[in-house]
């Protein structure tokens, strides 16, 4: 910690005002211009880290090229006593994460903050800069309601609007002290996979922030980093109205579009997003906006609602009759699906394996298995072996190991003798899984995949039976329902 009164050339340290995974921030006085500034140093633990120093300078260069009222201004980057530091605008206020703990944001504040952050990111993207670390602690609100986007420490200047997060950079981000809890919940799927990034990665992170400030809950929550990564990559966020009371329908649609897993299904640019956001804000100001409400029907809040209607009694009675009829039909269908199609699935099953010490390694392996990278498949196999070593009775680990062996054998070039051994190991692993848990959907699914080989003469009926058994055990089993491993018309897996 730098003592108060320390002079760094023209700057005199006053007090420490913040710290994060990358650095420490101090309030200082610019003695030449007689103004307060904020000075950011690298944390002492990172002084010898050349990559960290490069990122500090990167922040200065990235933000210094931007001139926007919603982006914190950078004055200079310099060095004192061997320590590089950034001198930036000092802004009074509180970050969004602090504000949410003190008092939730109302809808007007959410829309205002959304618009200002969107404008800041649109400006950055127009200059070929992606932030890569959008989160509540990097968004500051001044006492007058002005928003400032802070900390371009992970910003990247992209060539042709595309950047690459190397696996090393992502790994460092996810292991750095203090960074995991603050950053990982806001990372995009492609960022977690260390893939090419563009402005749509910021749009995903922006969507996570909007979801949180609107509902008070993050869209993806978990107890461990591996489980969180799995949630971001594979799970859909809960409907916003399940947390929030009243949310404009268009605003919820906007947020959910930002949170699409595939970048091609999100807003393609912040400019495109701001067009929809501006329209929502105008509709709210005019009072002409639809709202989603918990346990309620959608309402139209416009002037037409208050106008008297001469045929109201007749229309009302017809509407009531139609609603009752629809309700009866809906209840009948729900009852049929619940008690006749899946009589044993009256409640959402609890994953009995989550408490196993092997579960964390298993989830990390599943993330790796989604890759087409041979190195990540090898890493998945290693993690799954680790999982079943920790808990030999962990049936999902054996089932996923069988799948991993099959993927390595089927999709990646290997000598025939090695492929044969992999297929044999896969068969042993899947039977082990089903001997431990005969009702494991993953086990029956893996058995179907492993059966479908040239050596087994592609036994169509046996494979379909395995897949259908997996669906009977878990009607929502993602790999079968979304990847369409078999067709209802009896086609090939």
Secondary structure, 3 states (H helix, E strand, C coil): CCCCCCEECCEEEEEEEEECCCEEEEEEEECCCCEEEEEEEECHHHCCCHHHHHHHHHHHHHHHCCCCCCECCEEEEEEECCEEEEEEECCCCEEHHHHHHHCCCCHHHHHHHHHHHHHHHHHHHHCCEECCCCCHHHEEECCCCCEEECCCCCCEECECCEEECCHHHHHHHHHCCCCHHHHHHHCCHHHHCCCEECHHHHHHHHHHHHHHHHHCCCCCCCCCHHHHHHHHHHCCCCCHHHCCCEEEHHHHHHHHHHCCCCHHHCCCCHHHHHHHHHHHHHHHHHCCEEEEECCCCCEEECHHHHCCCCCHHHHHHHHHHHHHHHHHHHHHHHHHHHHHHCCCCCCCCCCCCCCCCCHHHHHHHHHHHCCCCHHHHHHHHHHHHHHHHHCCCCHHHHHHHHHHHHHHHHHCCCCHHHHHHHHHHHHHHHHHHHHHCCCCHHHHHHHHHHHCCCCCCCCHHHHHHHHHHHHHHCCCCHHHHHHCCCCCCCCCC
